[in-house]
Amino acid sequence: MTLCDGAAGQGREATEAAAIAPGTPWSDIDKVGDTYASNEWVDNVLVTWDGWLGRAAKLYANGTDLKNPYISPIYGDFKGFRRPS
């Protein structure tokens, strides 16, 4: 959500955040990329996409396409986004 908020605030009449701290962001909630397979059953919390993780993604998206940049910020436009300093 931190990444989505940062991308959404660009180009608006709003105060830009001086810093963001996304921690360990889930930046692509669709089942894309090899880490879903390589980390399957390795992570003791997330375990597998076909279990809790996939259901959590669909619940969070609430019917919105999982590639929507406000859901999966990796698909957003970060041109002009301030570089970390």
Backbone torsions as a table, in degrees:
resi	resn	phi	psi	omega
1	MET	NA	-31.8	178.5
2	THR	-63.4	-42.0	178.8
3	LEU	-67.4	-40.3	178.1
4	CYS	-62.8	-43.2	-179.2
5	ASP	-64.1	-40.6	178.6
6	GLY	-64.0	-42.1	179.6
7	ALA	-70.9	-38.2	-177.6
8	ALA	-68.4	-28.6	-177.3
9	GLY	-77.6	-12.4	-179.0
10	GLN	-67.7	137.8	176.6
11	GLY	75.8	8.5	179.5
12	ARG	-108.1	161.2	176.0
13	GLU	-81.5	69.9	-178.6
14	ALA	-139.8	156.2	176.5
15	THR	-71.0	128.3	-179.7
16	GLU	-79.5	139.7	179.3
17	ALA	-63.9	138.1	177.2
18	ALA	-72.5	-27.3	179.4
19	ALA	-159.5	155.5	171.6
20	ILE	-129.1	153.1	178.9
21	ALA	-133.9	82.2	-175.3
22	PRO	-72.9	-8.2	178.9
23	GLY	63.7	-118.2	176.2
24	THR	-114.0	80.9	-172.4
25	PRO	-71.5	145.7	171.0
26	TRP	-94.6	86.9	-169.9
27	SER	-86.7	-12.3	176.1
28	ASP	-138.1	100.2	-174.5
29	ILE	-87.6	-2.9	174.3
30	ASP	-78.5	157.7	-179.0
31	LYS	-80.3	70.6	-178.4
32	VAL	-125.0	142.6	177.5
33	GLY	99.9	151.6	-174.9
34	ASP	-76.2	-15.7	-178.8
35	THR	-70.0	-22.8	174.8
36	TYR	-63.0	-39.0	179.2
37	ALA	-79.2	-44.1	-175.5
38	SER	-70.2	-27.2	179.0
39	ASN	-96.3	-1.5	-178.9
40	GLU	-60.0	129.5	-179.2
41	TRP	68.9	2.2	176.4
42	VAL	-87.1	-44.2	179.2
43	ASP	-76.7	121.7	-176.2
44	ASN	-74.3	-10.5	178.9
45	VAL	-101.7	-52.2	-175.5
46	LEU	-79.4	-32.5	174.3
47	VAL	59.7	-76.8	-175.0
48	THR	-149.6	146.2	178.1
49	TRP	-60.4	-37.9	-175.3
50	ASP	-74.4	-2.0	176.7
51	GLY	-110.8	-123.3	-175.9
52	TRP	-61.1	-41.3	-173.9
53	LEU	-61.6	-48.1	179.4
54	GLY	-63.6	-41.0	178.6
55	ARG	-65.7	-38.1	178.1
56	ALA	-65.0	-40.3	178.5
57	ALA	-61.6	-46.3	-179.1
58	LYS	-67.7	-36.4	176.9
59	LEU	-64.9	-45.4	179.3
60	TYR	-61.8	-42.9	-178.0
61	ALA	-71.5	-24.9	176.3
62	ASN	51.6	46.1	177.6
63	GLY	90.6	-10.0	178.0
64	THR	-78.1	145.8	177.9
65	ASP	-54.2	132.3	-178.1
66	LEU	-66.9	-13.5	176.8
67	LYS	-94.9	4.1	175.2
68	ASN	-63.2	129.1	-176.3
69	PRO	-61.7	-19.7	176.0
70	TYR	-82.9	-9.7	175.1
71	ILE	-103.4	-48.2	177.6
72	SER	-118.3	92.9	-173.1
73	PRO	-61.5	-14.9	178.3
74	ILE	-61.7	-22.4	178.9
75	TYR	-90.6	3.5	-178.7
76	GLY	-82.3	171.5	178.8
77	ASP	-99.2	109.9	-178.6
78	PHE	-105.2	16.5	175.8
79	LYS	-60.3	130.8	179.4
80	GLY	84.6	-2.4	178.2
81	PHE	-67.8	133.5	-176.4
82	ARG	-61.0	133.3	177.6
83	ARG	-74.0	147.6	177.0
84	PRO	-62.2	144.9	177.8
85	SER	-121.8	NA	NA
